[in-house]
Amino acid sequence: MNMTALITEINRLAQLDKKRRRDPRFLMIMGFLAAKGFLHSNEKIPLYPNGHINLKDAIWAGRFVEPRILEVLPAAYERFKKHFSGDADAIQKLEQIIGGIKQPNDHKIEFYGISIEKLKPWFFIRLQDGRSKPLHERKVSKTFRFKPETVDTLKKLKAQSGQTETEILEKLVAAAKLIWLLGISAALRMLIVCHCFIEDDRIIRIISARKANKNEQKQYGY
């Protein structure tokens, strides 16, 4: 390709890019992501914090206009699902990424050529509005069965400290120094035992004990 043809091709691609950046599909997803704080644009674009995004349009914009859209799209979808709609294939791809982030495994997962390592940080950023929590700051709902005296103690601590029962329990768990040991029991069974020290390290409390698996037994040389 000679110089004239090269310049002509560059101009053609520049005009095509300019046209695509005026496309409503690009403006909608970019305006939504910018409004939520995921991306920033050097050009002035309309913001759509309450926009409804078609996944097919968002993927098109990421593949042909702005690659950063693909990089943040899984995290944006995970946090704001009610704003997105799309076909089963697109949703399945995104859910696969989300599953790989929440429960890491050895499977190689990509999203249109972008590795999960590049996708992952976007799940943990703090957004401007502060209402949508990063993945690692969200509460997980759990149900426990306590003895009546434990419930009474929690209520007293709540009244005294002004903290919620959840905050009290979280601090107690964080303060507990859990220790894992691998060893042989009196019955010559190899066990993994989890315990902690309480009351100024004067009492040992057993949290759990189970039979060691084959890999753990190998580490012990059993």
N, C-alpha and C positions, 0 to 999 in steps of 0.2 A: 504494500500500500504506500503510495507516494505521499508527500507532505500535504498536498492539496486535498487528497481524498481523506487523509487522517483528520485534518481540520474540519472538513465537512461532516465526518462521522461524529467528532466531538461535539460540534454544534447541534447535530441531530439529537444526540443523547441528552444534551443539556436542555433542549426544548422539551423533550419527552419527560424528563424529570420534573421540569417546571409545571408541565401540564398535570402530571400525576399528583403533585403537591397541592394542586387546586381541586383534586378529585374529592367529592363529598365523603367517600369511604375513608380516605386518609385523614381528612379534617376531623371526622367524628371520633375515630379511635385516638388520634393524637391529642385532640381537645379534651377527651376524657382522661387520658393518662397524665396529661399536663395538669389538669384540674385536681387530680388526686395526689399529685406530687411524685409520680413515678419518673416522668421525663420532663425536660425543659426544651423549649424551641427558641432558636435565635430570631425567628420570624414571628410577627404578631399573628396569632391564630385564635379563633373563637374557642372558649372553654365550655365543656359540656360535663359538669360534675354529675348530672343526673341522666346522662345520655344512655340510650339502649344500644348495645353493641352487637352486631352480627359477627360471629367468629370467622366466618368465611371472608368477610370484608376486612377484618383485622389482620388475618393471615396474609391476604393479598397485599395490604399496605406494608406489612413487615417484609415480605419477600421482594417486592418491587419498588418500594419507596424508601422506607426507613428501617434498617435491620434491627435497631434497638427495640422496636415494637415487639418482635418475636422474643427478645431476651426477657422482657418484663411481663409478657402476656400471661404466662402460667400463674405468676404471683398475683397479678391483677384479677384474673379469673377466680383464683382461690379466695381472695378477700371480698370480691364484689360480684358473686355469682348471679345475683338477681338482675344485674345490669347486662348480662350476656345471654345470648341464645345461639344455637347452631345445630348442625347435624350430629348424628351419633358418633361418627368417626372423629370429628374435631373434639368433641367432649371427651371421648375415650382417651385420646392422646393427652389432653390436659390432665385428666384424672390419673393417668399413668405417671405423669411427671410429679403430680402432687403426692401420690403414694410413695414414689421414690424419695421424695424429700422428707416425708414424715417417718418413713421406715426404710432407711438406707439398706441396699442389698448389693450384691456383686454384679447385677445385670447392668449392661451398658445402655443407658437411656439418653436419647437425644430428641430435640424438638426442632425439626427443620434444620439439622446440621449444627445446632447449638448444644453443647454438652451440658449435662446436669450441673456440673461445677460452676458454669457461668450463670445458670438459671437460679441456683440456690440462694445467693446473697439477697436477691430481691424479695424473698419470703421473710426476711428478717429486718428489713429497713423500717424505720419509724416514719410514718407519713405526717404531713403537715397538720391535718385536722385532729390527729390524736385519737380519733374515735375507732379507727380500725387498727387493732393491735397486731404487732408482728407475731409470727408463728410461735416464737419461744416465750412470749409474754402472755399467751392466752391461758385461761383457766380450763381445766379438764374436770368435768362433772363426775364425782364419785359418791357412792353411798356406803356408809359404814354403820355397823351395829355396835353401840357402846353400852356399857353397864350404866344403870341409873346414876350411880355415884360419880361416874366419869362425866355424864351430862351435867350434873349439878356443879362439878368443878369447873367445867367449861363456861357455864353461865356466870359463875362468880368471877372468873378471870376476865370475862367479857365486860362485866360491870365495873371491875376495878381498873382495867387498862383502857377502856374505850375502843378496843379493837374488836374486829369481827371474830367469830369462832374460827373461820378459815385462816385468818392471819395468825391467830394463836397457834393453831396446829402446824402451819407452815414453818413458824419459827422454831417450834419444838423439834420438828423433823430435821430442819437445817442444823440445829445444834447437836443432834445426835451423831456421834462418830461411829459409823457402821464399820465393822471389821469382818473381813471374810477370811476364813481359815480352811485349809485343806489338810485332812489328816485321817488317821485310823481310829475307829471307835473300839470300845472294849470288846465288842462282838466281831472284831477284825473286818469291819466294813469301812470302805473309804467314803468319807462324807465331806460335803461342802457345808460349812456352818457360818451363818451370819449372826453376829452379836454386837452389842454395844455396852458401854459402861454408863451407869446412872448413879445419881446421888454421890457426886464428887468421886466417881470412879471406884466406889466401895462395893457396888453390886454389878454383876454381869447379867445382862438379860439376853436370852437367846431369841433371836428374831425368826430364824428359819434354819432348817437342816434338811439336806437331801443327799441322795446317793450321787457320788461323782460319776460323770459320764466317761466314756472311753478316752477322749482327748485329755480330760483333767487327770485321769489315772496315769496316762503316759507322762504328763508333766511331773507327777510325783514319783515316777519310776516304779509303779506298782504292777 
